[in-house]
């Protein structure tokens, strides 16, 4: 295969498992095309992806290391990617800039701070389960994503950031639209960029006027007292990252775990009997159905030789977490099968190295609180539709379900 034979990625993410298998059959590193015709390289297996993530000559700074960065201002059909690689926060920086920005946010996601949030997670979970029970009375189907998987992480991250009630729905819609890659039109990209400024700008204005014990207030304090540590742009984009990474990904983790269990009645039975544990359920969900299937973009700082392929300096690389988790070379011929007893906690769903997701302990804690409580409260929980009726969220980045209709049982 030559670079001119780039494989277009499905912008709707219709069947990420099948797409990963097709790409893997073409080789360990495959030239692909993102929406709008953006060229990139896709690792198709665990070892190659891990090698690239850990390589110090792979950057996340598009402005410094992507040779096509200037074209994003000249190609309207590429404007959607700016929301992912043109913002300035710890997701998109390299070297000392990344370390500086990460250090500002890290104290809010330590194991101690995460554990301190547990009582709040338990309380929110109980409230949501009560609301589900009321909504599903008389045998009515309820959408578990909208009423549970969505609400728990949204409420928690908004409390952590000090987002007022009146802004929460707007913040949630903004993140959902950013993850939606089905419409790369410049009009939609411009709308998203505008709303980043208005929604998060309103949060900053609110917390400047009414400071609180929250991460937004702390970042404002850092910005006002020492502008060399955090610019206005970095402040805004850091809030964007924390909302997105701390919300949408956990929504999908909880929703994907529920669907994985309910599509095979033996799976929840195995958990109830103790044959499989909830930790195994969460880790297997992260491996087989990672909340982020593929993340744009990283960039070769120099020519890289990996998997028998040379990635030229300045080329883009997409981080393919779903493909890595499904790699038969790593997890055996049944890699695509969900097995909560597998014990595979070496997946890359939260990344690895300096860019590893610092919110991973919080996401795990939320899932390990929400899932046992859900299945204990509703032991007869089952899907209200066939699995062929479930619809993937329209994204090649996010990996989750648009709705999870369930019947709660007696």
Secondary structure, DSSP 8 states (H G I E B T S, - for coil): --GGG-EE--TT-TTHHHHHHHHHHH-SEEEEEETTTEEEEEE-SHHHHHHHHH-TTEE--HHHH-TTGGGGGT-GGGGGGHHHHTS-STTS--THHHHHHHHHHHGGGSHHHHHHTHHHHHHHHHHHHHHHHHHTGGG--EEHIIIIIHHHHHHHHHHHHT--HHHHHHHHHHHHHHH--S---HHHHHHHHHHHHHHHHHHHHHHHHS--SSHHHHHHHHHHH-TTT--HHHHHHHHHHHHHHHHHHHHHHHHHHHHHHHTSHHHHHHHHHTSS-HHHHHHHHHHHS-SBS-EEEEEESS-EEETTEEE-TT-EEEE-HHHHHT-HHHH-TTTTS--TTS------TT--GGG--TTHHHHHHHHHHHHHHHHHH-TT-EESS-GGG--B-S-SSB-SBS--EEE---
